[in-house]
Amino acid sequence: MSVLQRAGYRVYSSDFDANGATSDICCGRSYLAHGLVAKARTHAQQTLEVLLPHVESGRKIIGLEPSCLLAIRDDYRFLGLGEIAEKVSAQALLFEEYVAREHSAGRFKLDFDSTRIPHDKILDHGHCHQKAVGAMKAMRKLLKMIPNLDYEFVEASCCGMAGSFGLEQEHASLSLQMAEQDLFPTLRRQPDASVVANGFSCQQQILNGLGRSSLHIAQLLMQALPDKTAS
């Protein structure tokens, strides 16, 4: 939110509906992952009712968490929710997708400074849903917006957490084996690099397995912004 506001955009939070009333909504992805379709549909309907007025006012729906935003964009269309799901889906974008599009259109104009980032190297691990919809191209574009930034995409498959999968006792060992195939070894080889991981599950896997914190791309961009008071 802060990055978009610094770029001159007016940002509305989904914590409030279009009339300013408090709204407690959940995408329902976790219910879908466990086959609880009826509960997922109920949450989806509630979420769509909050988001539709924003869409009808000409606003985009921007999400930070890939699994949540893509539930709204893709899964809702197949839950029998009708035209409302199609309308909202058509205006739903990941944060990186939106910024990349706005930058290409010449509307997103912020100057970034790589020297403000605490670490010299950035390792970017893509969430499975980001990869599935081709959003890593947008991630690359955002990283390139920071001049002289040294970054590398981690060539790895799923981190192994996969929502609640890696937290379940019967799956915990397999989850860590998946992380040890490529992700963890790559991060261990570069202990001084900053890690960018947009997915909350990925961040938790890295934190639990290596004791290492990760940044969302929005947080990295915020780090690279000069102080407002700077001339």
C-alpha positions in Angstrom: 0.0 0.0 0.0 2.8 2.4 0.9 4.6 2.0 -2.4 1.5 2.7 -4.4 0.6 5.7 -2.3 4.2 7.1 -2.8 3.6 6.7 -6.5 0.5 8.8 -6.3 -2.2 6.1 -6.3 -5.2 6.2 -4.0 -5.4 2.9 -2.3 -8.5 1.3 -0.6 -8.1 -1.5 1.9 -10.2 -4.6 1.8 -10.6 -4.3 5.6 -13.3 -1.8 4.6 -16.1 -2.0 2.1 -16.8 0.7 -0.5 -18.9 2.6 2.0 -16.1 2.7 4.6 -17.7 0.1 6.9 -15.4 -2.5 8.6 -15.2 -5.7 6.5 -13.8 -9.0 7.8 -13.3 -11.1 4.6 -11.3 -14.1 3.8 -10.6 -15.6 0.3 -11.5 -19.1 1.4 -8.5 -20.7 -0.3 -7.7 -22.8 2.8 -11.2 -24.4 2.7 -10.8 -25.2 -1.0 -7.5 -26.9 -0.3 -9.2 -29.2 2.1 -12.2 -29.9 -0.1 -14.6 -27.9 1.9 -16.2 -26.4 -1.1 -19.5 -25.2 0.5 -17.5 -23.1 3.1 -15.2 -21.8 0.4 -18.2 -20.7 -1.6 -19.7 -18.9 1.4 -16.4 -16.9 2.0 -16.1 -16.3 -1.7 -19.6 -14.8 -1.9 -18.9 -12.5 1.1 -15.6 -11.4 -0.5 -17.2 -10.7 -3.8 -19.9 -8.6 -2.2 -17.3 -6.4 -0.7 -15.1 -6.1 -3.8 -17.8 -5.7 -6.4 -18.6 -2.0 -5.6 -14.9 -1.2 -6.0 -14.8 -2.8 -9.4 -18.0 -1.1 -10.4 -16.3 2.2 -9.4 -13.5 1.5 -11.9 -10.9 0.2 -9.4 -8.5 -2.7 -9.7 -8.3 -5.4 -7.1 -4.7 -5.8 -6.1 -3.4 -8.7 -4.0 -0.1 -9.2 -2.2 -0.5 -12.9 -1.4 -0.5 -15.0 -4.6 -2.8 -17.8 -3.4 -5.4 -15.4 -2.1 -5.5 -13.1 -5.1 -5.6 -16.0 -7.6 -8.4 -17.7 -5.7 -10.4 -14.5 -6.4 -9.2 -14.4 -10.1 -9.5 -18.1 -11.0 -11.2 -20.3 -8.4 -14.2 -18.1 -7.8 -15.2 -18.4 -11.4 -15.8 -22.1 -11.0 -17.8 -22.0 -7.8 -21.1 -21.2 -9.4 -21.2 -17.6 -8.3 -22.3 -16.2 -11.6 -21.5 -12.8 -13.2 -20.2 -11.2 -10.0 -17.3 -13.6 -10.0 -16.5 -12.9 -13.6 -16.6 -9.1 -13.1 -14.3 -9.2 -10.1 -12.0 -11.7 -11.6 -11.4 -9.5 -14.7 -10.1 -6.7 -12.5 -7.9 -8.8 -10.1 -4.1 -8.5 -10.3 -1.1 -9.4 -8.2 0.8 -6.4 -6.9 3.7 -7.2 -9.2 1.5 -7.5 -12.2 -0.2 -4.2 -11.6 3.0 -2.3 -11.0 4.7 -3.8 -14.0 1.7 -2.8 -16.2 1.6 0.7 -14.8 5.3 1.1 -15.3 5.1 0.0 -18.9 2.3 2.5 -19.5 4.4 5.3 -18.1 2.1 5.9 -15.1 4.2 4.4 -12.3 7.1 6.8 -11.8 9.2 6.3 -8.7 13.0 6.5 -8.5 14.6 3.7 -6.5 18.1 3.4 -5.0 19.8 0.0 -4.6 22.2 1.4 -2.0 19.4 1.8 0.5 18.9 -2.0 0.5 20.9 -3.5 3.4 22.3 -6.5 1.4 24.2 -6.5 -1.8 22.4 -9.5 -3.3 18.8 -10.5 -3.7 17.6 -14.1 -4.0 14.0 -14.3 -5.3 12.0 -17.5 -4.7 8.7 -17.6 -6.7 5.5 -18.9 -5.2 4.0 -21.8 -7.2 0.9 -19.7 -8.1 3.1 -16.9 -9.4 4.9 -19.3 -11.6 1.7 -20.9 -12.8 0.3 -17.6 -14.1 3.6 -16.3 -15.5 3.9 -13.6 -12.9 7.7 -14.1 -12.5 8.1 -11.9 -15.6 6.5 -9.1 -13.7 8.8 -9.8 -10.7 11.8 -9.5 -13.0 10.5 -6.2 -14.3 10.1 -4.8 -10.7 13.6 -5.9 -9.7 15.0 -4.2 -12.8 13.3 -1.0 -11.7 15.9 -0.7 -9.0 19.1 0.5 -10.7 22.3 -1.7 -10.2 20.4 -4.3 -8.1 22.2 -7.6 -8.1 19.4 -10.3 -8.1 19.0 -13.9 -8.9 15.9 -16.1 -9.3 16.1 -19.3 -7.2 15.7 -22.2 -9.6 13.5 -24.4 -7.4 10.2 -26.1 -7.5 7.6 -25.9 -4.7 9.1 -24.9 -1.3 7.2 -27.8 0.2 5.0 -25.8 2.6 2.0 -25.6 0.2 -0.4 -23.9 2.5 -0.9 -26.1 5.6 0.6 -29.2 4.0 4.1 -28.7 5.6 2.6 -28.0 9.0 0.8 -31.3 9.2 2.6 -34.0 11.1 2.2 -36.7 8.5 3.6 -34.4 5.8 6.3 -32.4 7.6 9.2 -34.7 6.6 8.2 -34.8 3.0 7.7 -31.0 3.0 11.3 -30.5 4.2 12.6 -33.0 1.6 11.1 -30.9 -1.1 12.7 -27.7 0.3 16.1 -29.5 0.5 16.1 -30.4 -3.2 17.0 -26.9 -4.4 15.6 -24.1 -2.3 17.4 -24.6 1.0 20.8 -25.5 -0.6 20.7 -22.3 -2.8 19.9 -20.1 0.2 22.6 -21.7 2.3 25.2 -21.0 -0.3 24.5 -17.3 -0.1 23.9 -16.6 3.6 24.4 -12.8 3.3 21.8 -12.3 0.5 18.3 -10.9 1.1 15.5 -13.3 0.3 12.4 -12.2 -1.6 9.4 -14.5 -1.4 5.9 -13.2 -2.0 4.1 -16.3 -0.7 3.4 -16.5 3.0 3.8 -20.3 2.9 7.2 -19.9 1.3 8.3 -17.3 3.9 7.2 -19.7 6.7 9.1 -22.6 5.2 12.3 -20.6 4.9 11.9 -19.2 8.4 11.1 -22.5 10.0 13.7 -24.5 8.1 16.6 -22.0 8.0 15.7 -19.4 10.6 15.9 -16.8 7.8 13.4 -14.0 7.2 12.0 -13.1 3.7 10.7 -9.9 2.1 7.7 -9.4 -0.1 8.6 -7.5 -3.3 6.6 -4.5 -2.0 8.8 -4.4 1.1 11.9 -4.5 -1.0 10.7 -1.6 -3.2 9.9 0.3 0.0 13.4 -0.2 1.3 14.8 1.2 -2.0 12.8 4.4 -1.9 14.5 7.6 -0.7 13.2 9.4 2.3 10.3 11.7 1.7 12.3 14.5 3.1 15.2 14.0 0.8 15.7 16.7 -1.8 
